[in-house]
Structures are given as structure tokens and as C-alpha cells.
Amino acid sequence: MRTIIVGCGRVGAGLASQLAADGHEVIILDQTTEAFRRRPPGFPGQALRGDGTDESVLRRAGAADADWFLALTNGDNRNILAAQLASQTFGIEHVICKINDPVRAQAYATLGVNTVDRTMMMIDAIGRFMGQPVIPGATEVTRADARPPAAAAPLPAPGMLPTPALPGETRTGGR
């Protein structure tokens, strides 16, 4: 299986290594050459320097023939744009997008994008360690609606989804 990973941070590099060891053809993209140092010695996959939100870069990475696409950078906007390109432009069937904002994660899942919500995973893990009940679904990929990508509503522009205040936090109107 061909898997494209956008973002060679700790998660991207670790997953790339695991998938390559399991026999996947892995192509990992990052904007900085230095990020590729996170790959283990002898990594059998490809490392391409480039922007995962650039259609020509994704084409060069072989997105047209990819089975899986994982958007795992630190930026929600970059991840959602990359995931949307993978799904809608290249028709990649299996796309997962890492999102840090729980409101965005749920909204994008409703709009047709499979999301992983890192914030809820952390809240759940720490809460469980402290004896709190499990947050249902917090450690799962939030699956997109069953609608095909062509029927999905267009995604809102980055920054257009509201980010509510967390308990004990006050919003001032700025980010």
C-alpha cells in the first residue's frame, strides 16, 4: 500500500517508520529538510521536501496512486487543506487529518473529513490516569459522514470556525 504522510514531526516520523516496517510504500513530506532527521537510520521510504498543501508537490509524491493520506503537521489549517486536496483533487479514499481544536475536529468530520483530535486524546489520557471516566471516542478517529467527497459540503475557509473558550479561559476576540 502506498501511504503519503504530510509532516515529519514525531508522530509522522514514528508512523512512517512503523508503516514502512510493515511493508507499506511510505512517502513522507515536510517543508524543512531538518525534520527528516527524525526518521530512523535506514528508513526504507522516500522523504520529499515540499508543502503538502501544494498540488504539484502532492502530484510529485504520487498522490494519484496513494491508498492512504495522513495530514499530521502541527497546523490545523495546513492539515485540513492537505486532506481536502488529497480527497477531492486526487480521490484518495483513506484520508486522516490531525486537528488540535476539538470544535474544528468535529465540524470537519461532519463535513466529510476523518479527523484525529489530539487535544481530546490528551484530556482523556490524563483524566483516566487521574481516575476520571473515559471520554467516549476520544482516542478514536472521528469518521467522516458516509457521503462521498463530491457530495460533501465545501469546507469553511481557515479561521472561519469559532473556537469556544475552554473552562476557566476567557476570549478577548483575538487569537
C-alpha positions, 0 to 999 in steps of 0.5 A, a space after each residue: 500500500 502506498 501511504 503519503 504522510 504530510 509532516 515529519 514531526 514525531 508522530 509522522 516520523 514514528 508512523 512512517 517508520 512503523 508503516 514502512 516496517 510493515 511493508 507499506 510504500 511510505 512517502 513522507 513530506 515536510 517543508 524543512 529538510 531538518 525534520 527528516 532527521 527524525 526518521 530512523 537510520 535506514 528508513 526504507 521510504 522516500 522523504 520529499 521536501 515540499 508543502 503538502 498543501 501544494 498540488 504539484 508537490 502532492 502530484 510529485 509524491 504520487 498522490 494519484 496512486 496513494 491508498 492512504 493520506 495522513 495530514 499530521 503537521 502541527 497546523 490545523 489549517 495546513 492539515 485540513 487543506 492537505 486532506 481536502 486536496 488529497 480527497 477531492 483533487 486526487 480521490 484518495 479514499 483513506 484520508 486522516 487529518 490531525 486537528 488540535 481544536 476539538 470544535 474544528 475536529 468535529 465540524 470537519 468530520 461532519 463535513 466529510 473529513 476523518 479527523 484525529 483530535 489530539 487535544 481530546 486524546 490528551 484530556 482523556 489520557 490524563 483524566 483516566 490516569 487521574 481516575 476520571 471516566 473515559 471520554 467516549 471516542 476520544 482516542 478514536 478517529 472521528 469518521 467522516 459522514 458516509 457521503 462521498 467527497 463530491 457530495 460533501 459540503 465545501 469546507 469553511 475557509 481557515 479561521 472561519 470556525 469559532 473556537 469556544 473558550 475552554 473552562 476557566 479561559 476567557 476570549 478577548 476576540 483575538 487569537 
